[in-house]
Amino acid sequence: MLWQLIVVAPDSAPYAPAWNLTNIHAKIDLLDFERGNLAALARVQEKVREAIQMLL
């Protein structure tokens, strides 16, 4: 949904911090989770919550 918002926005710069948080940082945690670190899932969820707060 964030990607769709950025694509249709006339100026996507304000969305960059939320995009980076989910597209870069949360993906790192997701990879860590996929490698067996169960605690990393909570970090992914927290980063998604933070990104949503940035957009509100």
Buried (B, 14 or more C-beta within 10 A) or exposed (E): EBEEEBEEEEEEEEBEEBBEBBBEBBEEBBEBBEEEEEEBBEBBEEBBEBBBEBEE
